Amino acid sequence: MLFLPELSLLGAGLILFIFSLGNPSSGKMKNVASALAAVTLVASLLCINSEGNLFYSAYKIDFFSQIFKVLIAIATFIILVFSDSRGDLKEDTRAEYYLFLFMSVLGLMMLVSSVELLSIFVSLELSSFAVYIMVPMRNNATCSGTQVEAGIKYLLFGVMATGLMLFGMSYMYGLTGSTQLPVIAEKMSLMYSQPAAVIAIGLVLAGFFYKLALFPLHFWVPDIYEGASNETTAFIAAVPKLAAVALLIRLVSLVSAEGEVIVNALIVCALLSMFYGNLSALVQKDVKRILGFSGISHAGFVLVGLLTFKITGYATAMYYIMGYVFMNLACFLVICSVAEKGRNVSVEDFTGLHKRAPLLAITLTVGLFALAGIPPFVGFTGKFLLLLGALRQGHLILVILAAINTAIAIYYYLSIVRVSFCTDSEERGVVASSGIINALAVLLIITIVVMGVMPSQFIAITSSAIQTIM
């Protein structure tokens, strides 16, 4: 039972590998992948209260890791459901695409349970290399070959981040003589002021910053978001960030605020992520690029919660990333539905959407309002709690600058809403959506609203999860 979600993913990978030996249709492969994702979700829910250690204590099963595994399974299932079987993925590699997707999910689930440097590295690479292969698996007719450039950039930048992280891990092992996170945290706490310790922690964090798209490892985001297919971008924008935040929380919860140099560096990274992401998004026309720069900004807000070095701050950061995933999925559901044959969507493509597809227009509005931090949605509640926690810890300047960034972000989010509701549909046709898509849209709207107006229940769950790793 401890390893059941991972075993279900391994079984799914084996089934998809068998399908890849033939020539199944796209529709059939989507149904098979969705069914396998549902099985993984059920397996994750069955194991949500499991506890234990595996692989000589390199792999820890607790409520914290199991919550994230459930969230990863939910996000993967939703993406597979709203992805278009007639989209812009190559027809002859559809089975292989889903195989790599499930292997990436396996790596991410392993990552949230890893408490040892080598297991972290193996899990991170498994999740990353599968996505490196998924990005170029897009039809040339819809993107003019930019998917190949995006795939190469993603690979090269990822290898660079991995090299930095490995270098930092070697420093950590040299300083502490161990690869176990609890032992490393205990010994590193005595040497925060030493340059070698600062370098080690900074280099290791670089690998996780890359996954979370935090400054200064953010530069890959817009080109990869634009070059990858819509469903691949939805996956990259949501699922890996869950695992990255989980691992960051697990790491940061083992240390304290005594390392002034490290804390100041994290504050600078958070602020630069916010300003760079929001200011760059102001001039974008491609919606996926806008969401990419938006993701950089939101990563900075997540880091604000971690800077409190308190259980409440970690719980709020966990709550915020949960909400962020659902906000993003709501937006990408609309993008995948509006996109013609899987092409990239510009802001103008949402012209008159309130007449062409009213429910999709409402879903997009709710997702964007939540991302902008407008009440009563989860984005507002999450940002408010994050900034309140930072203010209690004395980070007044950080809170003021973060509030300014929230105001900046409202402009480009609401510009998309304006096009959707305040323009005529012109010559654009009605956007068709199936009953499953409509039901999923309603479910995402309800989730975003309920998480926003009833945060205490979710904060209680995340607090319980954080306490299992403290």
C-alpha positions as CSV (number, residue, x, y, z in Angstrom):
1,M,0.0,0.0,0.0
2,L,2.9,2.4,0.7
3,F,4.0,2.3,-2.9
4,L,0.6,1.7,-4.6
5,P,0.3,5.0,-6.5
6,E,3.8,4.6,-8.0
7,L,3.1,0.9,-8.8
8,S,-0.1,2.0,-10.6
9,L,1.9,4.4,-12.7
10,L,4.4,1.7,-13.5
11,G,1.6,-0.5,-14.6
12,A,0.1,2.3,-16.7
13,G,3.5,2.8,-18.3
14,L,3.7,-0.9,-19.2
15,I,0.2,-0.9,-20.7
16,L,1.0,2.3,-22.8
17,F,4.2,0.7,-23.9
18,I,2.3,-2.3,-25.3
19,F,-0.1,0.1,-27.1
20,S,2.9,1.9,-28.6
21,L,3.9,-1.3,-30.4
22,G,0.8,-1.0,-32.5
23,N,-1.0,1.9,-34.3
24,P,-3.9,2.8,-32.1
25,S,-6.2,5.8,-32.9
26,S,-5.8,9.1,-31.1
27,G,-9.3,8.9,-29.6
28,K,-8.7,5.4,-28.3
29,M,-5.4,6.4,-26.7
30,K,-6.9,9.4,-25.0
31,N,-9.6,7.2,-23.4
32,V,-7.0,4.6,-22.3
33,A,-4.8,7.3,-20.8
34,S,-7.7,9.0,-19.0
35,A,-8.8,5.6,-17.6
36,L,-5.3,4.9,-16.4
37,A,-5.1,8.3,-14.8
38,A,-8.4,7.6,-13.0
39,V,-7.0,4.4,-11.6
40,T,-3.9,6.3,-10.4
41,L,-6.1,8.8,-8.7
42,V,-8.1,6.1,-6.9
43,A,-4.8,4.4,-5.8
44,S,-3.6,7.7,-4.5
45,L,-6.8,8.3,-2.5
46,L,-6.6,4.8,-1.0
47,C,-3.1,5.5,0.3
48,I,-3.7,9.1,1.6
49,N,-3.3,8.1,5.2
50,S,-0.4,5.7,4.7
51,E,2.9,6.2,6.7
52,G,6.2,4.6,6.5
53,N,9.8,4.5,5.1
54,L,11.1,2.7,2.1
55,F,14.5,2.1,0.4
56,Y,16.6,2.5,3.6
57,S,14.8,5.7,4.7
58,A,15.5,7.4,1.4
59,Y,11.8,7.5,0.6
60,K,9.3,8.7,3.2
61,I,5.5,8.2,3.0
62,D,3.5,10.6,5.1
63,F,0.3,12.7,5.0
64,F,2.3,15.5,3.4
65,S,3.6,13.5,0.5
66,Q,0.3,11.6,0.0
67,I,-1.7,14.9,-0.3
68,F,0.6,16.1,-3.0
69,K,0.3,12.7,-4.8
70,V,-3.4,13.1,-4.8
71,L,-3.2,16.6,-6.2
72,I,-0.7,15.5,-8.9
73,A,-3.1,12.7,-9.9
74,I,-6.1,15.0,-10.0
75,A,-4.3,17.6,-12.2
76,T,-3.1,14.9,-14.6
77,F,-6.6,13.4,-14.9
78,I,-8.2,16.8,-15.6
79,I,-5.6,17.6,-18.2
80,L,-6.1,14.3,-20.0
81,V,-9.9,14.8,-19.9
82,F,-9.9,18.2,-21.5
83,S,-7.1,17.6,-24.0
84,D,-8.3,17.3,-27.6
85,S,-7.7,13.9,-29.2
86,R,-7.8,15.8,-32.6
87,G,-5.2,18.4,-31.3
88,D,-1.8,19.1,-32.6
89,L,0.1,16.1,-31.2
90,K,1.6,13.8,-33.8
91,E,-0.8,11.0,-34.7
92,D,1.8,8.3,-34.9
93,T,3.4,9.1,-31.5
94,R,0.3,9.6,-29.4
95,A,0.9,6.4,-27.4
96,E,4.5,7.3,-26.7
97,Y,3.4,10.8,-25.6
98,Y,1.1,9.4,-23.0
99,L,3.8,6.9,-21.9
100,F,6.3,9.7,-21.3
101,L,3.6,11.8,-19.5
102,F,2.9,8.9,-17.1
103,M,6.7,8.5,-16.5
104,S,7.0,12.2,-15.7
105,V,4.1,11.9,-13.2
106,L,5.9,8.9,-11.7
107,G,9.0,10.9,-11.2
108,L,7.0,13.8,-9.6
109,M,5.3,11.4,-7.2
110,M,8.6,10.0,-6.2
111,L,10.0,13.5,-5.8
112,V,7.5,14.5,-3.1
113,S,8.5,11.4,-1.0
114,S,12.2,11.7,-1.5
115,V,14.2,12.7,1.6
116,E,17.7,11.8,0.4
117,L,19.9,13.7,-2.1
118,L,20.3,10.8,-4.6
119,S,16.7,9.8,-4.6
120,I,15.8,13.5,-5.1
121,F,18.1,13.6,-8.1
122,V,16.8,10.4,-9.7
123,S,13.2,11.4,-9.2
124,L,13.8,14.9,-10.6
125,E,15.6,13.6,-13.7
126,L,12.9,11.0,-14.4
127,S,10.2,13.7,-14.3
128,S,12.3,16.1,-16.3
129,F,13.6,14.0,-19.2
130,A,10.2,12.6,-20.0
131,V,8.9,16.2,-20.4
132,Y,11.9,17.1,-22.5
133,I,10.8,14.5,-25.0
134,M,7.1,15.5,-24.8
135,V,7.7,19.1,-25.8
136,P,8.9,18.4,-29.5
137,M,6.1,15.8,-30.0
138,R,3.9,18.4,-31.7
139,N,2.6,18.6,-35.3
140,N,4.7,20.9,-37.5
141,A,1.6,22.2,-39.2
142,T,0.4,24.1,-36.1
143,C,3.6,25.7,-34.9
144,S,6.1,25.9,-37.9
145,G,8.7,23.9,-36.1
146,T,9.0,26.0,-33.0
147,Q,8.4,22.9,-30.9
148,V,11.9,21.6,-31.8
149,E,13.5,24.8,-30.7
150,A,11.5,24.7,-27.4
151,G,12.5,21.1,-26.8
152,I,16.2,21.9,-27.3
153,K,16.0,25.0,-25.0
154,Y,14.1,23.1,-22.3
155,L,16.7,20.3,-22.4
156,L,19.8,22.6,-22.4
157,F,18.4,24.8,-19.6
158,G,17.4,21.8,-17.6
159,V,20.8,20.2,-17.9
160,M,22.4,23.4,-16.7
161,A,20.1,23.6,-13.7
162,T,20.8,19.9,-12.9
163,G,24.5,20.6,-13.1
164,L,24.2,23.4,-10.6
165,M,22.1,21.3,-8.3
166,L,24.5,18.4,-8.4
167,F,27.4,20.7,-7.7
168,G,25.5,22.0,-4.6
169,M,24.7,18.5,-3.5
170,S,28.4,17.6,-3.6
171,Y,29.2,20.6,-1.4
172,M,26.4,19.4,1.0
173,Y,27.8,15.9,1.2
174,G,31.3,17.3,1.7
175,L,30.2,19.6,4.6
176,T,28.0,17.1,6.4
177,G,29.1,13.6,5.3
178,S,25.5,12.5,4.7
179,T,22.9,12.5,1.9
180,Q,19.9,12.3,4.3
181,L,18.0,15.6,4.5
182,P,17.4,15.5,8.3
183,V,21.1,14.9,9.0
184,I,22.1,17.6,6.5
185,A,19.7,20.1,8.0
186,E,21.0,19.4,11.5
187,K,24.6,19.9,10.6
188,M,24.1,22.8,8.1
189,S,22.3,24.7,10.8
190,L,25.6,25.2,12.6
191,M,27.4,26.7,9.5
192,Y,24.9,29.1,7.9
193,S,27.5,31.9,8.0
194,Q,30.1,29.9,6.2
195,P,30.5,30.7,2.4
196,A,30.6,27.1,1.5
197,A,27.2,26.4,3.2
198,V,25.6,29.4,1.4
199,I,26.9,28.3,-1.9
200,A,25.8,24.7,-1.4
201,I,22.2,25.7,-0.4
202,G,22.0,28.2,-3.2
203,L,23.1,25.7,-5.9
204,V,20.7,23.0,-4.7
205,L,17.8,25.5,-4.6
206,A,18.6,26.4,-8.2
207,G,17.4,23.0,-9.4
208,F,14.1,23.4,-7.6
209,F,13.8,27.0,-8.8
210,Y,14.0,25.7,-12.3
211,K,11.0,23.5,-11.8
212,L,9.1,26.3,-10.1
213,A,10.2,28.9,-12.7
214,L,11.6,31.2,-10.1
215,F,14.1,33.9,-10.8
216,P,16.9,33.5,-11.9
217,L,16.0,30.1,-13.4
218,H,12.9,31.4,-15.1
219,F,14.2,32.3,-18.6
220,W,13.0,29.0,-20.3
221,V,9.3,29.6,-19.5
222,P,7.8,31.8,-22.4
223,D,9.5,29.9,-25.3
224,I,8.6,26.5,-23.9
225,Y,5.1,27.5,-23.2
226,E,4.7,28.8,-26.7
227,G,6.4,26.0,-28.5
228,A,4.8,23.0,-26.7
229,S,1.3,21.8,-27.5
230,N,-1.5,23.2,-25.4
231,E,-2.0,20.1,-23.3
232,T,1.8,19.8,-22.8
233,T,1.9,23.4,-21.6
234,A,-1.0,22.8,-19.3
235,F,0.9,19.9,-17.7
236,I,4.2,21.9,-17.4
237,A,2.3,24.9,-16.0
238,A,0.6,22.9,-13.2
239,V,1.9,19.5,-12.3
240,P,5.7,19.9,-11.9
241,K,5.1,23.0,-9.7
242,L,3.2,20.9,-7.2
243,A,6.3,18.6,-6.7
244,A,8.7,21.6,-6.7
245,V,6.8,23.4,-3.9
246,A,6.5,20.1,-2.0
247,L,10.2,19.6,-2.1
248,L,11.0,23.3,-1.3
249,I,8.7,23.1,1.8
250,R,10.3,19.8,2.9
251,L,13.8,21.5,2.6
252,V,13.0,24.9,4.1
253,S,11.0,23.3,7.0
254,L,14.3,21.6,8.0
255,V,16.2,24.9,8.4
256,S,15.5,28.2,10.1
257,A,15.6,32.0,9.6
258,E,19.0,32.2,11.1
259,G,20.8,32.2,7.8
260,E,20.5,35.9,7.0
261,V,22.3,35.7,3.7
262,I,20.1,32.9,2.4
263,V,16.9,34.6,3.6
264,N,17.8,37.9,1.9
265,A,18.7,36.1,-1.3
266,L,15.3,34.4,-1.2
267,I,13.5,37.7,-0.7
268,V,15.4,39.2,-3.7
269,C,14.5,36.1,-5.9
270,A,10.8,36.4,-4.8
271,L,10.6,40.2,-5.7
272,L,12.5,39.8,-9.0
273,S,10.2,36.9,-10.0
274,M,7.1,39.1,-9.3
275,F,8.3,42.2,-11.2
276,Y,9.9,40.3,-14.1
277,G,6.9,38.1,-14.6
278,N,4.2,40.8,-14.4
279,L,6.0,43.5,-16.3
280,S,6.9,41.1,-19.1
281,A,3.3,39.8,-19.4
282,L,2.0,43.3,-20.0
283,V,3.2,43.4,-23.6
284,Q,2.4,39.8,-24.6
285,K,-0.3,38.8,-27.1
286,D,0.0,35.0,-27.0
287,V,-2.1,33.7,-24.1
288,K,0.3,30.9,-23.2
289,R,3.2,33.3,-23.0
290,I,1.0,35.5,-20.7
291,L,0.3,32.6,-18.5
292,G,4.0,31.7,-18.6
293,F,5.1,35.1,-17.3
294,S,2.2,35.0,-14.8
295,G,3.6,31.7,-13.5
296,I,6.9,33.3,-12.8
297,S,5.2,36.0,-10.8
298,H,3.1,33.5,-8.8
299,A,6.2,31.5,-8.0
300,G,7.5,34.6,-6.2
301,F,4.3,34.7,-4.1
302,V,4.7,31.0,-3.1
303,L,8.2,31.9,-1.9
304,V,6.8,34.6,0.3
305,G,5.0,31.9,2.3
306,L,8.2,29.9,2.7
307,L,10.1,33.0,4.0
308,T,8.0,33.0,7.2
309,F,9.8,29.8,8.4
310,K,6.5,29.0,10.2
311,I,4.0,26.1,9.9
312,T,1.3,28.6,9.0
313,G,3.5,30.1,6.2
314,Y,4.2,26.6,4.8
315,A,0.6,25.6,5.0
316,T,-0.5,28.8,3.3
317,A,2.1,28.3,0.5
318,M,0.7,24.7,0.1
319,Y,-2.8,26.1,0.0
320,Y,-1.8,28.7,-2.6
321,I,-0.1,26.3,-5.0
322,M,-3.2,24.1,-4.8
323,G,-5.4,27.0,-5.8
324,Y,-2.9,28.1,-8.5
325,V,-3.1,24.7,-10.1
326,F,-6.9,24.8,-10.4
327,M,-6.8,28.4,-11.6
328,N,-4.4,27.4,-14.3
329,L,-6.3,24.3,-15.3
330,A,-9.5,26.4,-15.7
331,C,-7.6,28.8,-18.1
332,F,-6.1,25.9,-20.1
333,L,-9.4,24.1,-20.4
334,V,-10.7,27.1,-22.3
335,I,-7.5,27.4,-24.3
336,C,-7.7,23.8,-25.5
337,S,-11.4,24.2,-26.3
338,V,-11.0,27.5,-28.3
339,A,-7.8,26.5,-30.1
340,E,-8.4,25.4,-33.7
341,K,-6.6,22.1,-34.3
342,G,-4.4,22.8,-31.3
343,R,-2.9,26.0,-32.5
344,N,-1.6,28.7,-30.1
345,V,-4.3,31.1,-28.9
346,S,-3.8,34.9,-29.0
347,V,-5.9,37.4,-26.9
348,E,-7.9,38.2,-30.0
349,D,-9.1,34.6,-30.4
350,F,-11.3,35.2,-27.3
351,T,-13.2,37.9,-29.1
352,G,-16.9,37.7,-28.3
353,L,-16.4,34.4,-26.3
354,H,-19.4,35.2,-24.1
355,K,-21.7,34.7,-27.1
356,R,-19.8,31.8,-28.7
357,A,-19.4,29.8,-25.6
358,P,-20.9,31.4,-22.4
359,L,-19.8,28.7,-20.0
360,L,-16.2,28.7,-21.3
361,A,-16.2,32.5,-21.0
362,I,-17.3,32.3,-17.4
363,T,-14.7,29.7,-16.7
364,L,-12.0,31.8,-18.2
365,T,-13.1,34.8,-16.3
366,V,-13.1,33.0,-13.0
367,G,-9.7,31.6,-13.6
368,L,-8.2,35.0,-14.6
369,F,-10.0,36.8,-11.8
370,A,-8.5,34.3,-9.3
371,L,-5.0,34.6,-10.8
372,A,-5.4,38.4,-10.5
373,G,-6.2,38.1,-6.8
374,I,-9.8,39.4,-7.0
375,P,-12.2,38.3,-4.3
376,P,-13.9,36.0,-3.5
377,F,-11.7,33.5,-5.4
378,V,-8.9,31.4,-4.1
379,G,-6.2,33.7,-5.6
380,F,-7.3,36.6,-3.5
381,T,-7.5,34.6,-0.3
382,G,-4.2,32.9,-0.9
383,K,-2.3,36.1,-1.6
384,F,-3.9,37.8,1.4
385,L,-2.9,35.0,3.8
386,L,0.6,34.9,2.3
387,L,1.2,38.6,2.7
388,L,-0.4,38.6,6.1
389,G,2.1,35.9,7.3
390,A,5.0,37.8,5.8
391,L,3.9,41.0,7.5
392,R,3.8,39.3,10.9
393,Q,7.4,38.3,10.3
394,G,8.4,41.9,9.7
395,H,8.8,41.8,5.9
396,L,7.0,45.1,5.4
397,I,8.9,46.2,2.2
398,L,8.3,42.7,0.7
399,V,4.6,42.9,1.4
400,I,4.3,46.4,-0.1
401,L,6.1,45.5,-3.3
402,A,4.1,42.3,-3.6
403,A,0.9,44.3,-3.3
404,I,2.1,46.6,-6.1
405,N,2.7,43.6,-8.3
406,T,-0.9,42.4,-7.7
407,A,-2.1,45.7,-9.0
408,I,0.1,45.4,-12.1
409,A,-1.1,41.9,-12.9
410,I,-4.8,43.0,-12.9
411,Y,-4.2,44.9,-16.1
412,Y,-3.2,42.0,-18.4
413,Y,-5.6,39.5,-16.8
414,L,-8.6,41.8,-17.2
415,S,-7.5,42.8,-20.8
416,I,-8.3,39.2,-21.7
417,V,-11.7,39.3,-19.9
418,R,-12.5,42.6,-21.7
419,V,-11.9,41.0,-25.1
420,S,-14.1,38.0,-24.1
421,F,-17.1,40.0,-22.8
422,C,-16.9,43.5,-24.3
423,T,-16.3,42.8,-28.0
424,D,-18.5,41.3,-30.8
425,S,-17.9,37.8,-32.1
426,E,-17.5,39.2,-35.7
427,E,-17.0,36.3,-38.1
428,R,-15.9,33.8,-35.5
429,G,-18.0,30.7,-35.1
430,V,-19.5,29.0,-32.0
431,V,-17.1,27.1,-29.9
432,A,-18.3,23.5,-29.5
433,S,-17.7,21.8,-26.1
434,S,-18.8,18.4,-25.0
435,G,-20.8,17.6,-21.9
436,I,-17.7,16.3,-20.1
437,I,-15.9,19.6,-20.8
438,N,-18.8,21.6,-19.5
439,A,-19.1,19.4,-16.4
440,L,-15.3,19.8,-15.8
441,A,-15.6,23.6,-16.3
442,V,-18.4,23.8,-13.7
443,L,-16.3,21.7,-11.3
444,L,-13.3,23.9,-11.6
445,I,-15.4,27.1,-11.1
446,I,-16.9,25.6,-7.9
447,T,-13.5,24.5,-6.6
448,I,-11.9,27.9,-7.2
449,V,-14.9,29.7,-5.4
450,V,-15.2,27.2,-2.5
451,M,-11.4,27.3,-1.8
452,G,-11.6,31.1,-1.8
453,V,-14.7,31.6,0.5
454,M,-13.9,28.6,2.8
455,P,-10.1,28.7,3.3
456,S,-10.1,27.5,6.9
457,Q,-10.9,23.9,6.0
458,F,-8.2,23.7,3.4
459,I,-5.6,25.5,5.7
460,A,-6.5,22.9,8.4
461,I,-5.7,20.1,6.0
462,T,-2.4,21.7,4.8
463,S,-1.4,22.5,8.4
464,S,-1.9,18.8,9.3
465,A,0.2,17.8,6.4
466,I,3.0,20.2,7.3
467,Q,3.1,19.0,10.9
468,T,4.0,15.5,9.7
469,I,7.3,16.7,8.3
470,M,8.3,19.1,11.1
